[in-house]
Amino acid sequence: MTGGANQGPLAGIRVLELTHMLAGPYCGMLLADLGAEVIKIEPPTGDIARRISPHSVGPHNAYFASLNRNKKSVVLDLAADDDRVRFHGLVKSARGLITNMRPSAIGKLGLTYDRLKAVNDRIVCVALTGYGLDGAFADKPAYDYIIQALVGIMAMTGEPDGPPVKTGYSAVDNSAGIMGALGLVAKIVGGRGGQVDVSLYDVMMSQLNYVAGAHLNAGEEPRRLAGGAHPYIVPAQVFETRDGYLALFITHDGFWQKFADEAEKPEWLTDARFATMAARTANRETVVAAIGELLKTDDTVNWVARLDPLGIVVAGVETLPHAL
């Protein structure tokens, strides 16, 4: 966290952040990275994220530091009258407010636009909640894991014969943070204050787009495919190589021809099961098995070196330390 002056398209815009853990802090950090003056307001006990990681970055743990750069820091107890007066003083000069508490807590602390417009009618109040500010499930607690379970993401993730699994990172919280930042900026561009209601559940449901569309319009049940394969493109998945794993994504028949030529498999261009995308999708198991046997004959780095110059979308499956 820093108190330095920010540069960027949102320079001069003050945003107050009363958040914890990930979704809210990430939302605020995105705005700070764009130049907004983001003031993180914490209770005397601090954001719980300060205490959940054993790894340190200067005076902060790594989890907290990774989500709170470029922010200023203020400690206020909103249950105390004097601190509420100080808070309203900050509200008067702010264009945005971010919260990610349960709706009942947001209401109790008076952190909605309806409650704060008397102090500043130009402020934009962003509420990141599990299921929205109202409705039957409004005050149910929600975390990234729970939303992934509820919207079907876990059920469609993993190997076909394995248990449901979550994504490898906090996809729900990060996505909700992005949507919150987008909603706040949209309101500011419109020149008005107001309430932005971001439901983690709704955000992730919207990201199911073509998967949900196929089910609603054709009754197609999402299913897990080996190697995390794409349901409509073959080959588009992870394959085992001689020494590791390769992600291969061939989107049309022109690239398939280049792949077959490099693999010295001319029969893949004449065999009716292999020749077109539609045929490869219809004969997925046969095609994937043939490609899998081929890719096991060489190392990952060699396949990348051979296929990348041809314009084929390919990459080795890397660990995070290597990617960084």
N, C-alpha and C positions, 0 to 999 in steps of 0.2 A: 504494500500500500504506500501511496505517496501523496504529498500535498502540493506537488509541482503543478505549474500551469500546463494545460493540455492543448494540443493542436489537433485540427481535424474538422470535418464538416459539422460536428455538433458542438464545437467550441462556443462557450458563452451560455450553454444550456445547463442548468443545475438540475440534477436528479437525486432524490433522496431514496435510499435503499434500506428497508427494514426486512432483511431476509436471513436465511440460514441454509446450511448444507449446500446444494448444488444449483437447482433450477434458477432461483432468484439471484444468487451471486453471479452466475454465468450471464444472466440477462444484464445485470448492472455492469459487468466487466466488458461486455460487447459495446455498450454505450460509452463507457470510459475510453475504450480503445479508439472509438470514433471521435473523441475529443470532448465529450460531455464532462462536466464537473460532477462526479458521483460521490456523494457523501454517504458512507455506510454507517448507519445508526444501530448500535448494538446495546443490549441491556447490560447492566453491570456484570452479569455472569459471562457475557461474550457469546458470539456465535458458537454453537455446538461443534461446528467444523474445526474450530481451533484445537479440539481435544481428541479427534478420532484418527489421526495418523501419527505413527511413530517417527516419521522422517522429517528432519528439520531443514528449513531454508531460511537462514538468518534467524530473526526472532520468531518466525512463524513455522508451523508444520507445513509439509509439502502440499497436503490437500487444500488447506486454507489459502496458501500463497498462490496456488495455481488458479484460483477463482476470484482473486481480489486485487489484482494489480491495478495501478493507476487510480486508486480510490483514496479519498480522504476518510478519516475515521472519527466518529463522535460516539460517546457513551451517554445514553439517556435512559432513564427509567420512566416510561410513559404512564406508569401507575401513580407517579408523584406529580402533584400539581405544578410545582416549579418547572419540572422538566417538560411537562406538556406545554407550558407557556413558551419555553425555549424551542420546542418542536414546531409549534405554530409559527414562531418567528422564522424558522427555516422554510416552512411551507409557503410563506408569503413571497419568497424569492425563487421558488422552484417551479419548473415546468413539468417535472415528473416525479412519481412516487411508485416504488416497486415493493410488493409484499408477496410472501409465499407461505402464509399461515392458513389455518382452517378458516372458513368464512365466519364462524362464530367469534374467533379471536380478532379477525379483521374488523368485524362490527363492534366488538367490545372496546377496542382501542380507537375507534373512530377513524379508520384508515381508508374509507371509501370516498368516492367523489361527492356523493350526497352529503356527507358529513364535513368535508373539507372545502367545498365550493364557497362557503361563507367566508373563509379565510382567503382563498385564492381561486377564483372561478376559471382560471386558465390552466390549472394543474391537471395533468393526466395521471390517473391512478390505475396502475397495472396490478391485477391480482392473479397470481399463479396458484391455482388450487387443483386438487385431484379431479373434481367433477363439476366445477363451476360454482359461482357464488350463490345459486339457488337451486331448488329441485330436491327430490327425495334423498339423493345421495350426497348432497352438498357438504355435509359436515363429517363424512366418513374420512378417516385418515388414508393417505395414499403415498406410496413411494414408487420409485422407478420400477422395482421388481414387481410390485402388485399390479401396476398398469400394464406391464408387458404380459403378465399372466391373464388379465381380464380381456384385453383386446384381441388375443389370439396370437400374439407374436411368439410367445414361448412354444405354443403348440405347433407352429409351422417352422420352428428353428431346431436344427440338429440333424443327426443321421436318422434314416427311416426306422431303424430298429432300436433307437435309443430313447431316453426320456426327454420330455420338453426341457429346453434350456433357454436362458436369457442371452441377449447379445453380449459381446465381450466388453462393452463399455456402457455407460449410463445414457442410452439413446433417448429415453423419455425425457429426462431432466434437461439434457442439452437441447433437444428439439423444442421443448416448452420455453426455455430461455430465449432461443432465437425468435420464436413467435411473439413472446412478450416484448422484446426489443423492437420488432417490426411494428407491432401494434402501437407502441408508444410513439415511435417516429411518425407513423401515419397520422396519428391525432395531432401531433405538433405541426406537421406540414399543413394539415387542414386548418390550423390557426385557432383551434378550440380546445377547451379542456374536456374532460369526460372520464368515463370508466372503461377500462379494457379488461375483459373477463376471459382469461386463458385457462381452459380445462386441460390438464395433462391427458385425460382420457380422450377428449375430442381431438387433440393434436395428433395423437398416435393413430386414432381411427382414420383421420384424414390421410395419413401417410400410407395406408393400405391400398389406396387408389385402385390400381388395376387388379389387384388380388380380390378386393371386395367387389369391384365391378364385375369380375368374372363369376363370382358366386351369386350376386344379386340378379344378373341378367341371364346367366346360363346354368345356374345351379352347380357350378364347379366347386368342389371342395378342395381347399388348399391342402397340398400334401408335401411332405418332406422328400427331397430327392438326394441321393448320395452325392457327396462332394459339394453340397450347397448349390446344386445345379439350378439354372434358370428354367422355369416351366415351359417356356416357348422358344428358346434358342438352344440349339445343339451344334457344336459343343460350347458350353458356357458354364464352367465349373472348375473345381480344384481337382487336379490329377496328381498321382504319385509319380515321382521320377526316380532315377537310380539312387539319388542321395537326398531327396527332400520332396517338396511339393511345388506345383506350378499352377497358377491361375490362368486359364485360357478362355478367351471370349471371341468367338468368330461369328460376326453378325450377319454376313451375307455370303453368297456363293462365290463371289470374286475372291474373297480372302480364303475361302475353303479350297479353291483351286490352287492358290499359292501354297497353302499348308500341305496339300496332297503332293504337290510337286517337290517341295522341300523334303517331305517324308519319303519320297520315292515310292509313292503308292498310287500309280496311275489308275488302278482298278477302283479307287475311291471316287473317281470322276465318271466312271462308266456304270458302276453298280447302282441300280435304281434305288437301293436302300440308302445310299450315301450321297447321291449327286445333288440333291436340292435340300434347302432348309426344311421344307415340309416333310420330305422323306426322312431326313435325319431325325426329326422330332418324332415321327411315327415309329421309327425303329431305334429309339433312344438306346436301349440296352445293348443292342448289337454294335452300334456305332461307338458308344462310350467304351465298351470293352476293347474294341480294336484300337482306339486311340490310347487307352490306358496301357495296353501292352507295348505300343510303340514308345510312349514317353518314358517307360521304365528302362529303356535301353541307353539313356544318356543322362548326364547330370543337369540339374536345374539351370545353372549358369550357362551351360552350352545351348540348351533349348532357347533361352532368352536371346543369346547372341545370334542364333540362327533365324529366329522368327521375327524379332524386333525390326530388323532392317527391311522386312517385307511389308511392314505396316500392320502386321497382325498384333492385336491387343493381347499382351502376355506379360506376366510378371512372376517372379519367384515369391513364394509365401515367406515373408520375413518376420522375424521377431521384433518386438517394439524397440529393444536396445539397438538393433541394427538399423531400423527405420529412422531412429533419432540421430 
